[in-house]
Amino acid sequence: MNILITGGAGFIGSHTYVALLAHGYTPIIVDNFSNSSESVIGQLADITKSPVEIVRGDMNDSAILDQVFTQYKIEGVIHFAAAKAVGESVENPLKYYRNNVGATILLLEKMQAYGVKNLVFSSSCTVYGQPETLPVTENSPVLKALSPYGNTKQMCEEIIEESTRASQQLKSISLRYFNPIGAHKSAKIGELPLGPPANLIPYLTQSVAGLRGPLQIWGTDYPTPDGTAIRDYIHVCDLAEAHVKALAYLIKQNEAPFYDYFNIGSGEGSSVLQVIQAFENATGKKVNYEIRERRAGDITSVYASTEKSNKVLDWKATRSLEESLKDAWAWQEAIL
C-alpha cells in the first residue's frame, strides 16, 4: 500500500518512514524542509537500502497535493506536517493557524476528491491543556488550550472528526502523543531542529556537545516534587511503531465513517531535573544548566494513561527514558 507521509523528513516522520517500510508499506514523503534537512533523505536511503519517494513542496499548495494524489495511488495518509513550537505560536499565532489548520483542511479536501479513505493524524497531549487529574486518559476533558499551537491541534481534531462523520467514507485516527525523544539506533536520523531548539532534549544534547551555552530550565517553582515541569517522554521509535499499528487498525475497519483517538506515551512522568539525572546516568556526561522564569504557554505536569492504545492498538512503549537519552546523545555525537 502506498502511504503518504506529510512532513516525512521531520523527526517523527522520518522514523515512521523507516517503520512503515519495515512492515511492508510503500511510504511517499511530502516535505518543504521548513524545519528539517534534505540530508535526511539520503540517510533514510542508507538505513532502508532503498530509494526514497519524495515530493518537495508545501502542504498548503493545492497543486503539490494534486501532483501526489495523481502520481501515486495513495491508500492512506499519515499527517505530520505542522509548525510545532509552543513559544513561537504565542508570538506568531497566525502562522500556526494558516500552516497547521489550513493545510489539514486542504488535505481532507484532496483525500475526499481522490477517494483516499485512511488518515492518521499527528495530534498532541496539548489538547488536554493543564489536566485536572493525572494520568490523562482519553476520557479526560479537552480543556482550553494554553497556546495557539495547542489550539491548532484541538481544531484539527475537531475538523477531522466532523469531516469524517460527514463524508461517509473516511476512516480517521488522532494520535495524541506526548514528548518524543531519542533517535534511530543507527544514529543516522534524529531530532534536528533548524535554529535554537524549542524542545528540551535537543537543547540539552547541543548544550552538552558545546554547541550552545548552559541548558535553560524554564521555572523551578511549579507545584511538583522538585519544582520543575513534568512530561511523559517516549522514544521516537516506539512512537513510529504506534503509527504503523494505528494505520493497520484503521485499514481493517470495514465500516466508514470511523473515528477514534488514542494517547501515545510511556505512561510515566519525568521532571526536567529527573531527565537531566537520567541523561547523566546514561551517558556519563555532565549537564550544565541555568534557572529561568517560566515560559508562557507551558503547563505544570502531564503524562499519559496508555491503557486504551495498549489494548485496542496492541501497542506499548518498550524503550526506557535512559535508553532514549542514550540514543539521543549518540545521534548528537554523530552529527558533530
Order of alpha helices (4+ residues) and beta strands (2+ residues): beta-alpha-beta-alpha-beta-alpha-beta-alpha-alpha-alpha-beta-alpha-beta-beta-alpha-beta-beta-beta-alpha-beta-beta-alpha-beta-alpha-alpha
